[in-house]
Amino acid sequence: MRIVQLPVREVSRFGSEGVDMDLLPQVLDAERTTVHVARMIAGGVLGEHPTVGRQIFAVLAGEGVVTSKGTTGDTDERWEIEPGQAAIWEPGEIHETTATTDLLAAIVETSGGELAFREHEVLFGPSLG
């Protein structure tokens, strides 16, 4: 077993404010996949930017609002999100997250293939297949 201290970085790119990110170790032998833990203060914003790969933003505590402008900026979707829910953005999707309360989230970014859905229910967006 190893216990490691996670490095913490304040996120300021894309006009973000009020956001600290714990950086978990990256899996090197897999396709590009990273996992981070975001701590956002109420009113904090992860500023608008396109995803590099597929991104899953899973809320663990608190509440927020997630948005998407699609990959070309021609749509304007907005959804309130709470614990037990996750936003999934596709590669290149322009998105932003705002914390309406203090918010804790796990963020998974991957260049891997399709996601495996089991007992997931779509609350917003296209069906699972």
VMD Tcl script that draws the C-alpha trace (Angstrom):
set ca {
  {0.00 0.00 0.00}
  {1.08 3.56 -0.67}
  {-0.30 6.74 0.80}
  {0.52 9.81 -1.25}
  {-0.10 13.51 -0.81}
  {-2.09 14.74 -3.80}
  {-0.84 17.96 -5.35}
  {-3.45 20.71 -5.31}
  {-3.64 23.35 -8.01}
  {-5.81 26.43 -8.20}
  {-7.55 26.44 -11.58}
  {-7.49 29.81 -13.34}
  {-7.46 28.83 -17.04}
  {-10.51 29.70 -19.15}
  {-11.54 32.45 -16.70}
  {-12.08 29.89 -13.93}
  {-12.23 31.11 -10.34}
  {-12.99 29.60 -6.95}
  {-11.80 26.14 -8.02}
  {-9.05 23.93 -6.54}
  {-8.16 20.63 -8.19}
  {-6.53 17.57 -6.56}
  {-4.41 15.85 -9.19}
  {-4.56 12.06 -9.03}
  {-1.78 9.98 -10.61}
  {-2.21 9.30 -14.32}
  {-2.33 5.72 -15.61}
  {0.58 5.65 -18.04}
  {0.02 2.36 -19.87}
  {-3.61 3.11 -20.74}
  {-5.01 5.40 -23.38}
  {-4.91 8.94 -22.07}
  {-7.07 8.91 -18.94}
  {-6.87 11.28 -16.01}
  {-8.95 11.57 -12.85}
  {-9.12 14.70 -10.70}
  {-11.14 15.89 -7.72}
  {-12.53 19.44 -8.01}
  {-13.47 21.54 -5.00}
  {-15.51 24.55 -6.05}
  {-16.71 27.29 -3.73}
  {-20.28 28.54 -4.13}
  {-20.24 30.83 -7.16}
  {-17.00 29.26 -8.44}
  {-16.73 28.69 -12.19}
  {-14.77 26.23 -14.31}
  {-14.67 28.54 -17.31}
  {-15.94 27.77 -20.78}
  {-13.60 25.59 -22.83}
  {-13.70 22.63 -25.24}
  {-12.97 19.13 -23.95}
  {-9.81 17.44 -25.19}
  {-11.37 13.97 -24.98}
  {-14.54 12.61 -23.43}
  {-15.12 14.12 -19.97}
  {-17.26 12.85 -17.09}
  {-18.05 15.35 -14.31}
  {-19.56 13.39 -11.41}
  {-20.97 15.44 -8.53}
  {-20.16 13.97 -5.12}
  {-21.49 16.80 -2.93}
  {-23.14 20.16 -3.52}
  {-25.02 21.51 -6.50}
  {-24.15 23.30 -9.70}
  {-25.10 24.16 -13.25}
  {-23.43 22.62 -16.30}
  {-23.70 24.01 -19.79}
  {-22.82 22.93 -23.31}
  {-22.56 24.84 -26.55}
  {-21.89 21.68 -28.56}
  {-18.71 21.39 -30.61}
  {-19.47 24.38 -32.83}
  {-20.96 26.78 -30.29}
  {-24.38 26.73 -31.96}
  {-26.35 25.13 -29.12}
  {-27.10 26.40 -25.63}
  {-27.90 23.61 -23.17}
  {-28.09 24.15 -19.40}
  {-28.74 21.61 -16.64}
  {-28.81 21.79 -12.85}
  {-26.72 18.96 -11.44}
  {-26.58 17.38 -7.97}
  {-24.95 14.48 -6.11}
  {-25.49 11.15 -7.85}
  {-25.54 12.77 -11.30}
  {-22.79 13.17 -13.88}
  {-22.42 15.37 -16.94}
  {-20.74 13.65 -19.89}
  {-19.21 15.86 -22.55}
  {-18.01 14.47 -25.86}
  {-14.64 15.35 -27.44}
  {-14.51 19.00 -28.51}
  {-17.72 19.94 -26.70}
  {-17.62 23.51 -25.38}
  {-18.76 23.49 -21.75}
  {-18.73 25.31 -18.43}
  {-19.57 24.46 -14.81}
  {-20.79 26.85 -12.11}
  {-21.16 25.86 -8.44}
  {-24.42 27.10 -6.90}
  {-23.29 25.74 -3.51}
  {-19.88 24.48 -2.42}
  {-19.37 21.54 -4.77}
  {-17.14 18.45 -4.79}
  {-16.79 16.50 -8.03}
  {-14.71 13.72 -9.58}
  {-13.61 14.51 -13.13}
  {-12.54 11.77 -15.53}
  {-11.02 12.73 -18.87}
  {-10.23 10.06 -21.43}
  {-9.36 9.58 -25.06}
  {-10.64 6.01 -24.78}
  {-13.58 4.50 -26.63}
  {-17.25 4.27 -25.83}
  {-18.58 4.26 -22.29}
  {-20.18 1.15 -20.79}
  {-23.59 2.07 -19.36}
  {-25.25 -0.43 -17.04}
  {-28.15 0.83 -14.95}
  {-27.75 4.47 -15.91}
  {-30.79 6.61 -16.64}
  {-30.56 9.52 -19.09}
  {-31.94 12.68 -17.49}
  {-31.00 14.99 -20.37}
  {-29.55 14.49 -23.85}
  {-29.52 11.63 -26.37}
  {-30.51 8.11 -25.37}
  {-27.92 5.52 -24.43}
  {-28.51 3.42 -27.45}
}
mol new
graphics top color blue
foreach p $ca { graphics top sphere $p radius 0.5 }
foreach p [lrange $ca 0 end-1] q [lrange $ca 1 end] { graphics top cylinder $p $q radius 0.2 }
display resetview
